[in-house]
Amino acid sequence: MIRSLLLPAMRLVLATALLVGLWQLVVLMGAPRYMLPAPSSVVQTLVAQSALLWHHALVTLGEIVAGFLCGTLLGIGTALILSRWAFLRSTVLPLLLLTQAIPVFAIAPLLVLWFGYGPGSKVVMATLIIYFPIASTCYDGLRQTQPGWLDLAATMGASANRRLFYIRLPAALPSLASGLRMAATAAPIGAIIGEWVGSSAGLGYLMLQANGRMQTDLMFAALIVLLVITITLYFTVDRLCRLAMPWQPDRTGRQTLINGEKI
């Protein structure tokens, strides 16, 4: 277990070191400071403005987590409805596609107008941007359940609801996990775009203020904090998905039993 956690962390550290090295190389080649500050300058800003960054990071983190949870619950609920009641598919599926036909970026000003400059509009934006990946992947997983399992359950007298929650939903978890991983990286986009359109706090708001004052090092510091939030959310979701599916093979190709032992 420790090895499975350390290996991705080491790869992440190596990739980060490579990017920072390329960044420093570009700076040494003469890139203007107002366009690309040195990594050391950004680190100094991270330390000096830690209280300010922490305040705005908490606002953005709350919006991201709330949007992620709302989008996940709404997406799974939609997939269950589509799978359970076939007569609703002709009505719900067009609405599901409509959420992707209209870009969230285009309606961001309307969402701010309707839900205000507070966290509400950002949560709605994050919810909308991850709703389709969750709903579509979960629905695909529910449709791909092996027919033999369903036939056996029906033969044993299991009701349609029992077949849905005890067979089809667990079988859809691998597909749903893929959607959750995508949502973990997409939810911050909705929150930040909402803060850019209109807000009084958050990392997106801080970036706009820093840009207006030509504080490029503060912009990069806020961006790094956002990257840390996104990466942490992704690995947290990935870990929870793996714990929820102990029968799925891990990265080494081995399977994890329910009691945690690997074979």
C-alpha positions as CSV (number, residue, x, y, z in Angstrom):
1,M,0.0,0.0,0.0
2,I,2.8,2.4,0.9
3,R,4.5,1.6,-2.4
4,S,1.4,2.3,-4.3
5,L,1.2,5.8,-2.7
6,L,4.8,6.7,-2.9
7,L,5.3,5.8,-6.6
8,P,2.7,8.3,-8.0
9,A,4.1,10.9,-5.5
10,M,7.6,10.4,-6.8
11,R,6.5,10.7,-10.4
12,L,4.6,13.9,-9.6
13,V,7.7,15.4,-7.8
14,L,9.9,14.4,-10.8
15,A,7.5,16.0,-13.3
16,T,7.2,19.1,-11.2
17,A,11.0,19.4,-11.0
18,L,11.3,19.1,-14.8
19,L,8.7,21.9,-15.3
20,V,10.4,24.2,-12.8
21,G,13.7,23.5,-14.5
22,L,12.3,24.5,-17.9
23,W,10.6,27.5,-16.3
24,Q,13.9,28.7,-14.8
25,L,15.7,28.1,-18.2
26,V,13.2,30.4,-20.0
27,V,13.7,33.0,-17.3
28,L,17.5,32.8,-17.7
29,M,17.1,33.2,-21.5
30,G,15.8,36.8,-20.8
31,A,12.0,36.5,-20.4
32,P,10.7,39.8,-19.0
33,R,9.8,39.6,-15.3
34,Y,6.3,41.1,-15.9
35,M,5.6,38.3,-18.2
36,L,7.3,35.4,-16.5
37,P,8.7,35.9,-13.0
38,A,11.4,33.6,-11.7
39,P,10.4,30.5,-9.6
40,S,12.3,32.0,-6.6
41,S,10.2,35.1,-6.8
42,V,7.0,33.1,-6.9
43,V,8.1,31.1,-3.9
44,Q,8.8,34.3,-2.0
45,T,5.4,35.5,-2.8
46,L,3.8,32.3,-1.7
47,V,5.5,32.7,1.7
48,A,5.0,36.5,2.1
49,Q,1.3,36.4,0.9
50,S,0.4,33.0,2.5
51,A,-2.4,34.5,4.7
52,L,-4.0,36.2,1.7
53,L,-3.7,33.1,-0.5
54,W,-5.1,30.9,2.2
55,H,-8.1,33.1,2.6
56,H,-9.0,33.1,-1.1
57,A,-8.1,29.4,-1.5
58,L,-10.6,28.4,1.2
59,V,-13.3,30.3,-0.7
60,T,-12.4,28.6,-4.0
61,L,-12.0,25.2,-2.3
62,G,-15.5,25.4,-0.8
63,E,-17.0,26.2,-4.2
64,I,-15.2,23.4,-5.9
65,V,-16.2,20.8,-3.3
66,A,-19.8,21.9,-3.3
67,G,-20.0,21.9,-7.1
68,F,-18.3,18.5,-7.2
69,L,-20.8,17.0,-4.7
70,C,-23.8,18.6,-6.4
71,G,-22.8,17.6,-9.9
72,T,-22.0,14.0,-8.7
73,L,-25.3,13.5,-7.0
74,L,-27.3,15.1,-9.9
75,G,-25.4,13.1,-12.5
76,I,-25.8,9.7,-10.7
77,G,-29.5,10.5,-10.0
78,T,-30.0,11.2,-13.7
79,A,-28.3,8.0,-14.8
80,L,-30.4,6.0,-12.4
81,I,-33.6,7.6,-13.7
82,L,-32.6,6.9,-17.3
83,S,-31.7,3.3,-16.4
84,R,-34.8,2.6,-14.3
85,W,-37.6,4.2,-16.3
86,A,-37.2,3.8,-20.0
87,F,-40.2,6.0,-20.9
88,L,-38.3,9.0,-19.4
89,R,-35.3,8.6,-21.7
90,S,-36.8,10.5,-24.6
91,T,-37.4,13.5,-22.3
92,V,-34.3,13.4,-20.1
93,L,-31.7,12.6,-22.7
94,P,-32.3,15.8,-24.8
95,L,-32.0,17.8,-21.6
96,L,-28.7,16.0,-20.8
97,L,-27.3,16.9,-24.2
98,L,-28.5,20.4,-23.9
99,T,-26.2,20.9,-20.9
100,Q,-23.3,20.4,-23.3
101,A,-24.7,22.2,-26.3
102,I,-24.6,25.5,-24.5
103,P,-21.1,26.3,-23.2
104,V,-21.0,27.1,-19.5
105,F,-18.6,30.0,-20.3
106,A,-21.3,31.6,-22.5
107,I,-23.9,31.6,-19.8
108,A,-21.5,32.5,-16.9
109,P,-22.7,36.1,-16.9
110,L,-26.3,35.0,-16.6
111,L,-25.5,32.6,-13.8
112,V,-23.8,35.5,-11.9
113,L,-26.9,37.6,-12.6
114,W,-29.3,35.0,-11.4
115,F,-27.4,33.6,-8.4
116,G,-25.4,36.7,-7.4
117,Y,-21.7,37.4,-6.9
118,G,-21.4,35.0,-3.9
119,P,-20.5,31.3,-4.0
120,G,-23.9,30.2,-5.4
121,S,-23.1,31.1,-9.0
122,K,-19.7,29.4,-8.8
123,V,-21.2,26.2,-7.3
124,V,-23.8,26.1,-10.1
125,M,-21.2,26.6,-12.7
126,A,-19.0,23.8,-11.3
127,T,-22.1,21.6,-11.1
128,L,-23.0,22.2,-14.7
129,I,-19.5,21.6,-16.0
130,I,-19.2,18.2,-14.4
131,Y,-22.8,17.1,-14.6
132,F,-22.5,15.6,-18.1
133,P,-19.4,13.5,-17.6
134,I,-20.8,12.0,-14.4
135,A,-24.2,11.3,-15.9
136,S,-22.9,9.8,-19.2
137,T,-20.3,7.6,-17.7
138,C,-22.6,6.3,-15.0
139,Y,-25.4,5.6,-17.5
140,D,-23.0,3.8,-19.9
141,G,-21.8,1.6,-17.0
142,L,-25.4,0.8,-16.0
143,R,-26.2,-0.3,-19.6
144,Q,-23.1,-2.5,-19.8
145,T,-24.0,-4.8,-17.0
146,Q,-23.6,-8.4,-18.0
147,P,-27.0,-9.8,-19.0
148,G,-26.2,-13.1,-17.3
149,W,-26.1,-11.5,-13.8
150,L,-29.4,-9.8,-14.4
151,D,-31.0,-13.0,-15.6
152,L,-29.8,-14.9,-12.7
153,A,-31.1,-12.3,-10.2
154,A,-34.5,-12.2,-12.0
155,T,-34.6,-16.0,-11.8
156,M,-34.0,-15.8,-8.1
157,G,-36.9,-13.4,-7.7
158,A,-35.0,-10.1,-7.3
159,S,-37.1,-7.0,-8.1
160,A,-36.1,-4.4,-10.6
161,N,-34.9,-2.0,-7.9
162,R,-32.8,-4.7,-6.2
163,R,-31.2,-5.6,-9.6
164,L,-30.5,-1.9,-10.1
165,F,-28.9,-1.1,-6.7
166,Y,-27.2,-4.5,-6.0
167,I,-26.0,-5.5,-9.4
168,R,-26.1,-2.8,-12.0
169,L,-24.9,0.1,-9.9
170,P,-21.8,-1.8,-8.5
171,A,-21.1,-3.0,-12.0
172,A,-21.1,0.6,-13.2
173,L,-18.6,1.8,-10.6
174,P,-15.6,1.5,-13.0
175,S,-17.2,3.7,-15.6
176,L,-18.5,6.1,-12.9
177,A,-14.9,6.3,-11.4
178,S,-13.7,7.5,-14.8
179,G,-16.3,10.2,-14.8
180,L,-15.4,11.2,-11.2
181,R,-11.7,11.5,-12.1
182,M,-12.6,13.8,-15.0
183,A,-14.9,15.8,-12.8
184,A,-12.2,16.3,-10.2
185,T,-10.1,18.2,-12.8
186,A,-13.1,20.0,-14.4
187,A,-14.8,21.3,-11.3
188,P,-12.0,23.9,-10.6
189,I,-12.5,25.3,-14.1
190,G,-16.2,26.2,-13.4
191,A,-15.4,27.8,-10.1
192,I,-12.5,29.9,-11.5
193,I,-14.5,31.0,-14.5
194,G,-17.3,32.1,-12.2
195,E,-14.9,34.1,-10.1
196,W,-13.5,35.8,-13.2
197,V,-16.9,36.8,-14.4
198,G,-17.9,38.3,-11.0
199,S,-16.9,37.8,-7.4
200,S,-15.5,39.4,-4.3
201,A,-13.2,36.6,-3.1
202,G,-11.5,33.4,-4.4
203,L,-8.4,32.6,-6.3
204,G,-9.9,33.7,-9.6
205,Y,-10.7,37.1,-8.1
206,L,-7.2,37.3,-6.7
207,M,-5.8,36.6,-10.1
208,L,-7.8,39.4,-11.7
209,Q,-6.7,41.9,-9.0
210,A,-3.1,40.9,-9.4
211,N,-3.3,41.1,-13.2
212,G,-4.7,44.6,-12.9
213,R,-1.8,45.6,-10.7
214,M,0.8,43.8,-12.9
215,Q,1.7,41.5,-9.9
216,T,2.6,38.6,-12.1
217,D,4.3,36.8,-9.2
218,L,1.1,36.9,-7.2
219,M,-0.8,35.5,-10.2
220,F,1.5,32.6,-10.5
221,A,1.3,32.0,-6.7
222,A,-2.5,31.8,-6.9
223,L,-2.2,29.5,-9.9
224,I,0.1,27.2,-8.0
225,V,-2.3,27.0,-5.1
226,L,-5.1,26.2,-7.5
227,L,-3.0,23.4,-9.1
228,V,-2.3,22.0,-5.6
229,I,-6.1,22.0,-4.9
230,T,-6.9,20.3,-8.2
231,I,-4.2,17.6,-7.9
232,T,-5.2,16.9,-4.2
233,L,-8.8,16.6,-5.2
234,Y,-7.9,14.3,-8.1
235,F,-5.8,11.9,-6.0
236,T,-8.4,11.9,-3.2
237,V,-11.1,10.9,-5.6
238,D,-8.9,8.4,-7.3
239,R,-8.1,6.8,-3.9
240,L,-11.7,6.7,-2.8
241,C,-12.7,5.1,-6.1
242,R,-10.1,2.4,-5.7
243,L,-11.3,1.7,-2.1
244,A,-14.8,1.4,-3.3
245,M,-13.8,-1.2,-5.9
246,P,-11.5,-3.7,-4.1
247,W,-12.1,-6.3,-6.8
248,Q,-10.6,-4.0,-9.5
249,P,-6.9,-4.6,-10.4
250,D,-4.6,-1.8,-9.3
251,R,-1.8,-0.2,-11.4
252,T,0.4,-3.3,-10.8
253,G,-2.3,-5.5,-12.3
254,R,-3.0,-7.2,-8.9
255,Q,-6.4,-7.4,-7.3
256,T,-7.3,-6.2,-3.8
257,L,-9.5,-8.4,-1.7
258,I,-12.1,-6.9,0.6
259,N,-9.9,-7.5,3.6
260,G,-7.1,-5.4,2.0
261,E,-4.8,-8.3,1.1
262,K,-3.4,-8.4,-2.5
263,I,-3.2,-11.4,-4.7
